[in-house]
Amino acid sequence: MSDGLAAALVEHAYLEGDFVLRSGKRSRYYLDKYRFETRPELLRPLGERIAAIVNEHARDATRLAAPELGAVALAAAASLESRLPFVIVRKEAKEYGTAKRIEGPYDEGECICLVEDVVTSGGALLDSIEALRAVGLVVHTAVCVVDREEGGADALARQAVRLRPIFRAGEFACAPQSCR
């Protein structure tokens, strides 16, 4: 694997075993987002790459968005690099305080670029797209660290959202087979 960042992700976040994914599917491997999002030496270059993809493929975006909790650190890192503010999309509106599902300021009609960690079926992003569009925000692009290539990009395309991954699972020589 020629990409040093990809090799570092595999080294620090690739796990083998029997895992149930958010989609409900079972997998023999898992990319543990918290093992790469909590390491500054990985988070910074991921933020830089996300910002570069946003600059290249989502030039109309005026704000980033991240589903809670996993992608928030990535959106913050990309926000610092791109200088675009971001909002957080809650799984559901909280029942106290402002009772909002979308946290952070925004203006109706703004173009949002979604940020995600690992995409399998695209479920978290689809939920976020629905929530963002419900408050009048526009979403055409999503950026993820890894697309597991298990239908997420197609599911997003059916909602007119293009997935722009930094890496695809097939690029990792170890996935889905054994990786050492």
C-alpha positions in Angstrom: 0.0 0.0 0.0 1.7 3.2 -1.2 -0.4 5.7 0.7 1.1 6.3 4.2 -2.2 7.5 5.6 -4.0 4.4 4.4 -1.3 2.2 5.9 -1.7 4.1 9.2 -5.5 3.6 9.2 -5.0 -0.1 8.7 -2.3 -0.3 11.4 -4.4 1.6 14.0 -8.0 0.9 13.2 -8.4 -2.4 11.3 -9.8 -5.2 13.4 -10.7 -8.8 12.5 -13.4 -10.8 14.1 -17.1 -11.1 14.0 -18.7 -7.7 13.9 -22.3 -6.4 13.5 -22.3 -3.1 11.5 -24.7 -0.2 11.9 -26.5 -1.6 8.8 -27.1 -4.8 10.7 -24.8 -6.7 8.3 -22.1 -9.0 9.8 -18.5 -8.5 8.8 -15.2 -10.3 9.3 -13.4 -6.9 9.5 -14.1 -3.6 11.1 -12.5 -0.1 10.7 -12.8 1.4 14.2 -13.3 5.1 13.6 -12.5 6.0 17.2 -9.1 4.5 16.7 -8.3 6.9 13.9 -10.4 9.9 14.9 -8.9 10.2 18.3 -5.3 10.3 17.1 -4.1 13.8 16.1 -1.4 12.4 13.8 -4.3 10.8 11.8 -7.1 13.3 12.4 -5.1 16.2 11.0 -4.3 14.6 7.6 -7.8 13.3 7.3 -9.1 16.8 7.9 -6.8 18.1 5.2 -7.9 15.5 2.7 -11.6 16.1 3.5 -11.1 19.8 3.0 -9.3 19.2 -0.3 -12.1 17.0 -1.6 -14.7 19.6 -0.5 -12.7 22.3 -2.3 -12.5 20.2 -5.5 -15.9 18.5 -5.6 -18.3 20.7 -3.4 -17.2 24.2 -4.2 -20.7 25.5 -3.6 -20.7 24.2 0.0 -20.8 27.0 2.6 -21.0 24.7 5.5 -20.1 21.1 6.5 -22.3 18.7 8.4 -21.6 15.6 10.4 -23.8 12.9 11.9 -23.3 12.6 15.6 -21.0 11.2 17.2 -18.6 9.5 14.9 -18.0 12.1 12.2 -17.9 15.2 14.4 -14.2 15.1 15.0 -13.6 14.7 11.3 -15.9 17.6 10.5 -14.1 19.8 13.1 -10.7 18.9 11.6 -12.0 19.6 8.0 -13.6 22.9 9.3 -10.3 24.1 10.7 -8.6 23.3 7.4 -11.3 24.6 5.0 -12.4 27.5 7.2 -16.0 26.3 6.6 -18.3 26.2 9.6 -20.1 23.0 10.4 -23.3 21.7 11.9 -23.9 18.5 13.8 -26.9 16.3 12.9 -28.3 14.5 15.9 -29.8 11.1 15.6 -33.0 12.6 17.0 -33.9 16.0 18.5 -33.0 16.3 22.2 -35.8 16.7 24.6 -34.3 19.6 26.5 -32.7 22.9 25.9 -33.3 24.1 22.3 -34.7 20.6 21.3 -32.9 20.8 17.9 -31.9 18.0 15.7 -29.4 20.2 13.7 -26.9 21.9 16.1 -25.1 25.0 15.1 -26.2 28.1 13.1 -27.1 27.9 9.5 -29.3 29.7 6.9 -32.1 28.0 5.0 -30.9 27.4 1.4 -27.2 26.9 2.3 -25.4 24.1 0.5 -24.0 21.6 2.9 -21.3 19.0 2.4 -21.7 16.0 4.6 -18.7 14.4 6.3 -18.7 10.7 7.5 -16.2 8.2 8.7 -17.0 4.8 7.3 -19.9 4.2 4.9 -21.4 0.7 4.4 -25.1 1.0 3.5 -25.2 4.8 3.9 -27.8 4.7 6.6 -26.4 7.4 8.9 -25.9 9.7 5.9 -29.4 9.1 4.5 -30.9 10.0 7.9 -28.7 13.1 8.0 -29.7 14.1 4.4 -33.4 13.8 5.4 -32.9 16.0 8.5 -30.8 18.6 6.7 -33.3 18.9 3.8 -36.2 19.0 6.2 -34.8 22.4 7.5 -34.2 23.7 4.0 -30.6 22.9 3.5 -29.2 21.7 0.2 -27.0 18.5 0.1 -25.3 17.2 -3.1 -22.0 15.8 -1.8 -20.8 13.6 1.0 -17.2 12.9 1.8 -16.1 9.8 3.8 -12.8 8.4 5.0 -13.7 4.8 3.8 -16.4 3.5 1.5 -16.8 -0.2 2.3 -18.2 -0.5 -1.2 -21.3 -2.3 0.1 -24.1 -0.2 -1.5 -23.7 3.2 0.4 -22.7 5.2 -2.7 -25.6 3.8 -4.7 -28.1 4.5 -1.9 -26.8 8.1 -1.7 -27.0 8.5 -5.5 -30.7 7.6 -5.3 -31.0 10.7 -3.2 -29.0 12.8 -5.7 -25.9 12.9 -3.4 -22.5 11.9 -4.7 -20.2 10.1 -2.3 -16.6 11.1 -2.4 -14.4 8.7 -0.4 -10.8 9.3 0.6 -10.3 5.5 0.4 -12.3 2.5 -0.8 -12.2 -0.8 1.1 -10.8 -2.5 -2.1 -7.8 -0.2 -1.9 -6.7 -1.8 1.4 -4.9 -5.0 0.5 -6.2 -6.5 3.7 -9.9 -5.9 3.4 -11.9 -8.0 3.5 -9.3 -10.7 3.8 -6.7 -11.0 6.6 -4.5 -8.0 7.2 -1.3 -7.9 9.2 
